[in-house]
Amino acid sequence: RCRTLLEKLNEEFPNARYAAARVLESETLTGPNSPISMEELEGMEPTALVRRLKSWQPSPEDRFKLVSHEGMGRLLEEAVGKNPSMLTGLADEALGLRPVYRRSIVEGWAEAIKKGTAIPLSQALKFIEDAAQASESEVIPVEGTIYDDDGDYLAYRRAAGRLIGCIISCETMELSSLSLIHISEPTRPIS
């Protein structure tokens, strides 16, 4: 009798998504996710990428799919770790990005140094200086939850501090005396 009823229901709802046999199935989403793939990100011109990072806002459907600024930031960190000079020449524009993206760029550079890859040092120093000058107490409006976006500069400042440590401990990177002054005497200590 049950099989007959199930067959009848499956005939009434032939679409597999709505079939009676699928009622107990569920889908699991994991995140944070990026709105674009690594291939798309790596294929973008640097100026187009910065424009995209500045303008992209997650939609309600994105939030449902756990697509967020944090997800885009993690993809950006991975891309910068592979290609540290991908934003060379765009330091000023990139410093206008959300803190989550600035943090991701800095973390990507730190990963690149750990792998023995050269980074654009003058650009990295600009980010370190920017992080040192950022207020620890300033609250930034977030989109989504606190885990979707950085609500302050603290994580960015800490990432910059880790980058300083990577730069100083790197045995293969040559630092000019001007670079050493920038690193050893930041405007404000990074916690």
C-alpha positions as CSV (number, residue, x, y, z in Angstrom):
1,R,0.0,0.0,0.0
2,C,2.8,2.4,0.9
3,R,4.6,1.7,-2.4
4,T,1.5,2.3,-4.3
5,L,1.0,5.7,-2.5
6,L,4.6,6.6,-3.2
7,E,4.3,5.8,-6.9
8,K,1.1,7.9,-7.1
9,L,2.8,10.8,-5.4
10,N,5.8,10.6,-7.7
11,E,3.5,10.6,-10.7
12,E,1.8,13.7,-9.4
13,F,5.1,15.4,-8.7
14,P,7.4,14.1,-11.5
15,N,10.1,16.8,-11.0
16,A,12.9,15.2,-9.0
17,R,13.3,18.3,-6.9
18,Y,9.7,18.0,-5.6
19,A,9.4,14.2,-5.7
20,A,8.0,12.6,-2.5
21,A,11.1,10.4,-2.2
22,R,13.2,13.6,-1.9
23,V,11.4,15.1,1.0
24,L,13.9,13.9,3.6
25,E,17.0,15.0,1.5
26,S,18.7,18.2,2.4
27,E,21.5,20.3,1.0
28,T,24.4,21.7,3.0
29,L,26.0,25.0,2.2
30,T,29.4,25.9,3.4
31,G,31.0,29.3,3.3
32,P,32.2,32.0,3.1
33,N,32.1,31.8,-0.7
34,S,33.2,34.2,-3.4
35,P,30.9,35.6,-6.0
36,I,33.5,34.8,-8.7
37,S,35.9,31.8,-9.3
38,M,39.7,31.9,-9.0
39,E,39.9,31.7,-12.8
40,E,37.7,34.7,-13.2
41,L,39.7,36.7,-10.6
42,E,43.0,35.8,-12.2
43,G,41.7,36.7,-15.7
44,M,40.6,40.2,-14.7
45,E,42.8,43.2,-15.4
46,P,44.1,44.7,-12.2
47,T,42.0,48.0,-12.5
48,A,38.9,46.0,-13.3
49,L,39.5,43.8,-10.3
50,V,39.9,46.8,-8.0
51,R,36.7,48.4,-9.4
52,R,34.9,45.1,-8.9
53,L,36.1,44.9,-5.3
54,K,35.0,48.5,-4.6
55,S,31.5,48.1,-6.1
56,W,30.4,44.5,-5.4
57,Q,27.7,44.2,-2.8
58,P,26.2,40.8,-1.8
59,S,22.5,40.4,-2.7
60,P,20.0,38.6,-0.5
61,E,20.4,35.5,-2.7
62,D,24.2,35.8,-2.2
63,R,23.8,35.9,1.5
64,F,21.6,32.8,1.4
65,K,24.4,31.0,-0.6
66,L,27.0,32.3,2.0
67,V,28.6,34.5,-0.7
68,S,30.2,37.4,1.1
69,H,33.0,40.0,1.3
70,E,35.0,37.5,3.5
71,G,34.6,34.8,0.8
72,M,35.8,37.2,-1.9
73,G,38.7,38.3,0.4
74,R,39.8,34.7,0.9
75,L,40.0,34.2,-2.8
76,L,41.9,37.5,-3.2
77,E,44.4,36.4,-0.5
78,E,45.0,33.1,-2.3
79,A,45.5,35.0,-5.7
80,V,47.9,37.5,-4.1
81,G,49.8,34.7,-2.5
82,K,50.3,33.1,-5.9
83,N,50.9,36.4,-7.7
84,P,52.1,39.0,-5.2
85,S,52.5,41.7,-7.9
86,M,49.0,41.4,-9.3
87,L,48.0,44.8,-8.0
88,T,51.3,46.6,-8.6
89,G,50.8,50.2,-9.5
90,L,47.4,50.3,-7.8
91,A,48.4,50.9,-4.2
92,D,46.4,54.1,-3.8
93,E,43.3,52.6,-5.3
94,A,43.7,49.4,-3.3
95,L,44.1,51.3,-0.1
96,G,40.5,52.6,-0.7
97,L,39.1,49.1,-0.5
98,R,37.1,47.6,2.4
99,P,39.3,46.6,5.4
100,V,38.5,42.9,4.7
101,Y,40.1,43.2,1.2
102,R,43.1,45.2,2.5
103,R,43.7,42.5,5.1
104,S,43.4,39.8,2.5
105,I,46.1,41.5,0.3
106,V,48.4,41.8,3.2
107,E,47.9,38.2,4.3
108,G,48.5,37.1,0.7
109,W,51.9,38.9,0.7
110,A,52.8,37.3,4.0
111,E,52.0,33.8,2.5
112,A,54.1,34.7,-0.6
113,I,57.1,35.6,1.5
114,K,56.7,32.3,3.4
115,K,56.9,30.5,0.1
116,G,60.0,32.4,-0.9
117,T,58.3,34.6,-3.5
118,A,59.2,38.3,-3.8
119,I,56.5,40.9,-3.1
120,P,56.2,44.5,-4.2
121,L,57.9,45.9,-1.1
122,S,57.1,49.6,-1.6
123,Q,53.4,48.7,-2.0
124,A,53.5,46.5,1.0
125,L,55.1,49.3,3.1
126,K,52.2,51.6,2.0
127,F,49.7,49.1,3.3
128,I,51.7,48.6,6.6
129,E,51.7,52.4,7.1
130,D,48.0,52.6,6.3
131,A,47.3,49.8,8.9
132,A,49.4,51.6,11.5
133,Q,47.4,54.8,11.0
134,A,44.0,53.1,11.1
135,S,42.0,53.6,14.2
136,E,41.6,50.5,16.5
137,S,38.3,51.9,17.9
138,E,36.6,53.0,14.6
139,V,33.5,50.9,13.9
140,I,32.8,50.2,10.2
141,P,29.3,49.3,9.0
142,V,29.3,45.6,8.0
143,E,27.2,44.0,5.3
144,G,25.7,40.7,6.5
145,T,27.2,39.5,9.8
146,I,30.4,40.3,11.5
147,Y,31.8,37.1,9.8
148,D,30.9,38.3,6.3
149,D,32.9,41.6,6.6
150,D,35.4,43.3,8.9
151,G,33.7,45.7,11.3
152,D,36.9,47.4,12.3
153,Y,40.6,47.7,11.4
154,L,41.9,45.3,14.1
155,A,42.3,42.2,11.9
156,Y,43.9,44.4,9.2
157,R,46.4,45.9,11.7
158,R,47.3,42.4,13.0
159,A,47.8,41.1,9.5
160,A,50.1,44.1,8.8
161,G,52.0,43.2,12.0
162,R,52.5,39.6,10.8
163,L,53.6,40.9,7.4
164,I,56.3,43.1,9.1
165,G,57.5,40.0,11.0
166,C,57.7,38.0,7.7
167,I,59.6,40.8,6.0
168,I,62.1,41.2,8.8
169,S,62.7,37.5,9.2
170,C,63.0,36.9,5.4
171,E,66.7,36.1,4.7
172,T,66.4,36.5,0.9
173,M,64.7,39.9,0.8
174,E,66.9,43.0,0.5
175,L,65.7,46.1,2.3
176,S,67.0,49.6,1.6
177,S,67.8,51.8,4.6
178,L,64.6,53.8,3.7
179,S,62.5,50.6,3.9
180,L,64.1,49.7,7.3
181,I,63.1,53.1,8.6
182,H,59.5,52.6,7.5
183,I,59.4,49.2,9.1
184,S,61.2,50.0,12.4
185,E,59.4,53.3,13.1
186,P,55.7,53.0,12.2
187,T,53.4,56.0,12.9
188,R,51.6,54.0,15.6
189,P,52.4,50.5,17.0
190,I,50.4,47.7,15.4
191,S,48.8,45.4,18.0
